[in-house]
Amino acid sequence: MRVGNKDDIFMVDTGAEYSVVTQQIAPPVGNEVDIMGAMGVSAKYPFLASQKCSVGGHNVEHKFLYMLECPIQLLGRDILCKLQAQITFLPGGHAQLDLPESGSSARQYNPASQHPQSVKIAVIMSREEEWRTAPTPPASPDPHTLLLEIPGVWAEENPPGLAVNISPVYVDLKPGATPVALRQYHIPQKAKQNIQTHLQRLKEHGILKFCVSPWNTPLLPVLKEGTQEYRPVQDLRAVNEATVTLHPVVRNPYHLLALIPGDTKYYTVLDLKDAFFCIRLAPASQPLFAFQWEESTTGARHQMTWTRLPQGFKNSPTIFGCAFSQDLLSFSAQPDKVVLLQYVDDLLLASLTEKDCLPQKPCYIYYAKQDTECQERKHKYAKKV
């Protein structure tokens, strides 16, 4: 394109809002614009005085943006709009630029070779888009591949597991404790429909059952973060107050993380979904955890209770953590290559190499035998730190 009295080379860039020159071909006119560079640094750049431009038989006047550090001059949308340019992509990698009302305006640009070509470009982006320039981390193992190899350990496609090696849990009451019956709070209809679906699924799997009990504690509707769905949370504070507290053996997470060797680079996290539900609750203790439920369609009321260790019970983390740690004693690990840490229902594998940190097939077979299920959505495989 001819600018003033000089022919110059420009790269057509439909993504550039302004046309850019890298030499000061005219004095600045006083107008400046803020441009955010690829490194996140914002700077002001001036527009130069209007210049006569000629391309393909068309003549226009245009004010260019002056950017000395831009690696190549750009023909942006501002001047392309003035020229009413049309760009057509053709088979074989060709691009054709057409300017209307001029028989000589069609210019065809052919690749210099059939091989990939590199072009220097200036990237202008907002700070919110800078993440796109970051290097892509190494790909983790496809969880769907593991899902197909060991389908029995994934919670998303299987009913809740049952820890067959753990005896049913008895809950001891404090001396003089008597049944506590608290009324159920009002639950909005929308939340009630979501919760009923959840309770019905647990009942079908035998985790909930109908009952008649002198005990009753309320359910609370809690909105799941980032969704419009509600889940039930039982307010067990009255039951927690009436029962004997077990000595907590859950480790301090800060002390636990201190056991990770400083030279490890790869980490895999396994989250056991609804882990407490794999431990049976003794029939004599089940009435303690009863709650009232009103059907969203019929309005019928009845009591239900848990047949498995409930969430929200103060001793559940300790009971599950002890039982799971005993099961892990029989797991064949490689302490010289992999460090395995347990925090309640989460597991962390740490190692020097990606290969050693991948959750191997024997690991999942072990979980399947223990009937403890992993949650696919929360897995993080062999991430390098």
Long-range contacts (C-beta under 8 A, 24 or more apart in sequence): 1-53, 1-54, 1-55, 1-75, 2-53, 2-54, 2-55, 3-51, 3-52, 3-53, 3-64, 4-51, 4-52, 8-73, 9-73, 10-72, 10-73, 10-74, 10-75, 11-72, 11-73, 11-74, 11-75, 11-119, 11-121, 12-75, 12-80, 12-85, 12-87, 12-97, 13-74, 13-75, 13-76, 13-121, 14-76, 14-77, 14-80, 14-87, 16-74, 16-75, 16-76, 16-77, 16-124, 17-76, 17-77, 17-78, 18-64, 18-65, 18-74, 18-76, 18-78, 19-62, 19-64, 19-65, 19-74, 19-75, 19-76, 19-78, 19-79, 20-64, 20-65, 20-66, 20-67, 20-70, 20-73, 20-74, 20-76, 20-122, 21-48, 21-64, 21-65, 21-66, 21-67, 21-73, 22-66, 22-67, 22-68, 22-70, 22-72, 22-73, 24-48, 24-66, 25-51, 25-64, 26-50, 26-51, 26-64, 28-66, 29-63, 31-63, 33-65, 35-67, 35-124, 36-124, 36-125, 36-126, 36-127, 37-123, 37-124, 38-122, 38-123, 38-124, 38-125, 38-130, 38-133, 40-127, 40-130, 53-79, 55-83, 55-99, 56-83, 56-97, 56-99, 56-102, 56-104, 56-105, 56-106, 56-107, 57-99, 57-102, 57-104, 57-105, 58-83, 58-99, 58-102, 58-105, 67-122, 70-122, 71-120, 71-121, 71-122, 72-119, 72-120, 72-121, 72-122, 74-122, 137-383, 137-384, 138-354, 138-384, 140-380, 140-381, 140-382, 140-383, 141-358, 141-381, 141-382, 143-376, 143-379, 143-381, 146-359, 146-364, 147-376, 149-361, 149-364, 150-361, 150-364, 150-365, 150-368, 152-368, 153-364, 153-367, 153-368, 153-372, 153-373, 153-374, 154-373, 154-374, 154-375, 154-376, 155-273, 155-274, 155-373, 155-374, 155-375, 155-376, 156-375, 156-376, 156-377, 158-373, 159-205, 160-202, 160-205, 160-207, 160-274, 160-277, 160-278, 160-308, 160-373, 161-277, 161-278, 161-370, 161-371, 161-372, 161-373, 162-278, 162-280, 162-371, 163-278, 163-279, 163-280, 163-323, 163-327, 163-370, 163-371, 163-372, 164-370, 164-371, 165-327, 165-370, 166-278, 166-279, 166-280, 166-323, 167-280, 168-280, 168-281, 168-282, 168-283, 169-279, 169-280, 169-281, 169-282, 169-285, 169-309, 169-319, 170-282, 170-284, 170-285, 171-243, 171-244, 171-281, 171-282, 171-285, 171-288, 171-313, 171-315, 172-243, 172-244, 173-242, 173-243, 173-244, 173-288, 174-242, 174-243, 174-244, 177-242, 177-243, 178-242, 179-213, 179-214, 179-215, 180-215, 180-216, 180-217, 180-238, 180-239, 180-242, 181-214, 181-215, 181-216, 182-216, 182-217, 182-218, 182-235, 182-238, 183-216, 183-218, 183-292, 184-216, 184-218, 184-219, 184-291, 184-292, 184-293, 184-294, 185-218, 185-219, 185-220, 187-219, 187-221, 187-294, 188-221, 189-296, 190-230, 191-221, 191-223, 191-230, 192-221, 192-294, 192-296, 193-296, 194-221, 194-229, 194-230, 194-231, 195-219, 195-221, 195-230, 195-231, 195-232, 196-293, 196-295, 196-296, 198-231, 198-232, 199-232, 199-293, 199-304, 202-277, 203-304, 206-307, 207-277, 207-306, 207-307, 207-308, 208-304, 208-305, 208-306, 208-307, 209-286, 209-304, 209-305, 209-307, 210-302, 210-303, 210-304, 211-286, 211-287, 211-290, 211-303, 211-304, 211-305, 212-303, 213-287, 213-288, 213-290, 213-303, 213-305, 214-287, 215-239, 215-287, 215-288, 215-289, 215-290, 216-290, 216-291, 216-292, 216-303, 217-289, 217-290, 217-291, 218-291, 218-292, 219-291, 219-293, 233-311, 233-312, 234-289, 234-291, 234-310, 234-311, 234-312, 235-312, 236-289, 236-310, 236-312, 236-313, 236-314, 239-288, 239-289, 239-313, 240-313, 240-314, 242-288, 243-288, 243-314, 243-315, 245-314, 245-315, 246-315, 246-318, 246-319, 247-318, 248-317, 248-318, 249-318, 249-321, 249-322, 250-317, 250-318, 250-321, 250-343, 250-344, 251-343, 253-343, 256-341, 256-343, 257-341, 259-339, 259-341, 260-339, 260-341, 260-348, 260-350, 261-339, 261-350, 263-352, 264-339, 264-350, 264-351, 264-352, 265-351, 265-352, 265-353, 265-384, 265-385, 266-350, 266-351, 266-352, 266-353, 266-354, 266-356, 266-357, 266-382, 266-383, 266-384, 266-385, 267-348, 267-349, 267-350, 267-357, 267-380, 267-382, 267-383, 267-385, 268-348, 268-349, 268-357, 268-358, 268-359, 268-379, 268-380, 268-381, 268-382, 268-383, 269-346, 269-347, 269-348, 269-349, 269-378, 269-379, 269-380, 270-346, 270-347, 270-348, 270-349, 270-359, 270-374, 270-379, 271-345, 271-346, 271-374, 271-375, 271-378, 271-379, 272-345, 272-346, 272-347, 272-372, 272-373, 272-374, 272-375, 273-373, 273-374, 273-375, 273-378, 274-311, 274-373, 275-320, 275-324, 275-344, 275-345, 275-372, 276-308, 276-309, 276-310, 276-311, 276-316, 276-320, 276-345, 277-308, 277-309, 278-308, 278-371, 278-372, 278-373, 279-308, 279-309, 279-319, 279-320, 279-323, 280-307, 280-308, 280-309, 281-306, 281-307, 281-308, 281-309, 281-310, 289-313, 317-344, 320-344, 320-345, 321-345, 324-372, 327-370, 327-372, 331-363, 331-366, 332-362, 354-382, 354-384, 357-382, 358-382
